[in-house]
C-alpha cells in the first residue's frame, strides 16, 4: 500500500488519481487499520561527500538535516 510506504497523503492522492481528499482519507484509514502502526521506524545514514549522498538518494533515503557539514538521511523501514 502506497500510504504505508510513503506516509505522504498528497503523493497517494496523485498516485491513485483521486480528485477529492476524502477518497484518499478512506484509503489511509484502511491502511492504518491493516498495519495498526503506532510508531514510525526509520533507517538513518550519514554522508560527508556528494558521492555518498547520491548513493543514499538513489536507494530512497531523504535528506533530513545537516550538522557540522555532515548530511543526515533517513528512509522508512
C-alpha positions as CSV (number, residue, x, y, z in Angstrom):
1,X,0.0,0.0,0.0
2,X,1.4,3.3,-1.1
3,X,0.5,5.3,2.0
4,X,2.2,2.7,4.3
5,X,5.4,3.1,2.3
6,X,5.5,6.9,1.9
7,X,3.1,8.4,4.6
8,X,2.6,11.2,2.0
9,X,-1.1,12.0,1.6
10,X,-0.6,14.3,-1.5
11,X,1.5,11.7,-3.2
12,X,-1.0,8.9,-2.6
13,X,-3.8,11.2,-3.8
14,X,-2.0,11.7,-7.1
15,X,-0.9,8.1,-7.3
16,X,-4.5,6.9,-7.0
17,X,-5.8,9.7,-9.3
18,X,-8.2,11.0,-6.6
19,X,-9.7,14.4,-7.1
20,X,-11.1,14.7,-3.6
21,X,-9.0,14.1,-0.5
22,X,-12.0,12.4,1.2
23,X,-11.5,9.4,-1.1
24,X,-7.8,9.3,-0.2
25,X,-8.5,9.5,3.5
26,X,-10.6,6.4,3.3
27,X,-7.6,4.7,1.7
28,X,-5.4,6.0,4.6
29,X,-7.9,4.8,7.2
30,X,-7.8,1.3,5.6
31,X,-4.0,1.3,5.7
32,X,-3.9,2.3,9.3
33,X,-6.4,-0.5,10.3
34,X,-4.4,-3.1,8.3
35,X,-1.0,-2.1,9.6
36,X,-2.1,-0.7,13.0
37,X,1.1,1.3,13.3
38,X,1.7,3.5,16.4
39,X,5.3,4.4,15.6
40,X,7.3,5.1,12.5
41,X,10.6,3.2,12.2
42,X,13.5,4.6,10.1
43,X,17.0,3.6,8.9
44,X,19.4,6.5,9.3
45,X,22.6,7.1,7.4
46,X,25.2,9.9,7.1
47,X,27.0,11.3,4.1
48,X,30.1,13.5,4.0
49,X,30.6,13.7,0.3
50,X,28.4,14.4,-2.7
51,X,29.1,10.8,-3.9
52,X,27.9,9.3,-0.6
53,X,24.8,11.5,-0.7
54,X,24.0,10.5,-4.3
55,X,24.2,6.8,-3.4
56,X,21.8,7.2,-0.5
57,X,19.3,9.2,-2.6
58,X,19.4,6.5,-5.3
59,X,18.2,3.9,-2.8
60,X,15.4,6.0,-1.4
61,X,17.0,8.0,1.5
62,X,15.8,11.6,2.1
63,X,17.8,14.4,3.5
64,X,16.7,15.4,7.0
65,X,19.3,17.7,8.3
66,X,22.9,18.9,8.2
67,X,25.1,19.1,11.3
68,X,28.7,20.2,11.2
69,X,28.9,19.6,7.5
70,X,27.5,16.0,7.8
71,X,24.3,15.3,6.0
72,X,21.8,13.1,7.8
73,X,19.4,10.9,5.7
74,X,16.6,8.7,6.6
75,X,14.4,6.1,5.0
76,X,11.3,4.2,6.3
77,X,11.9,0.6,7.2
